[in-house]
Amino acid sequence: MVTTPTEPVEPTKPSVFTPTKFQVTLEENSVKVGKDVNVQITASPDVKSVTVNGECIQGKADKNGDMTYNYVIHTDRVGTINVSAVAYDCDGVASSPVVNTIAVIEADHNYDAGKVTKAATC
């Protein structure tokens, strides 16, 4: 019997990373234009990096061994802002994005040369 040597098979990497913990919390999901919104992410130690809207952010270890990441969204116009957070493992495999939406509504005051004045009512 003749045997043909075979090439070694490399283990396949998962196509999507599933972190043990990846919680994304928005401080608010509806704000007036001009207000900042804080995004807080808590992730398990198997998460090696995090992006929010494509920007890599730094985290800090908390007392439970998890990582905490904070990000600020600046609102400068009326409309909606999608906030997409992605976790990555040590091999660079990405999780599915966690997407939240912020509704940015019209402010109820006028800005005049840096001073806040109340809007006129009719």
Secondary structure, DSSP 8 states (H G I E B T S, - for coil): --------------SSB--S-EEEEES-SEEETT-EEEEEEEE-TT--EEEETTEEE-EEE-TTS-EEEEEEEE--SSEEEEEEEEEE-TT--BB--EEEEEEEE--SEEEETTEEEE----
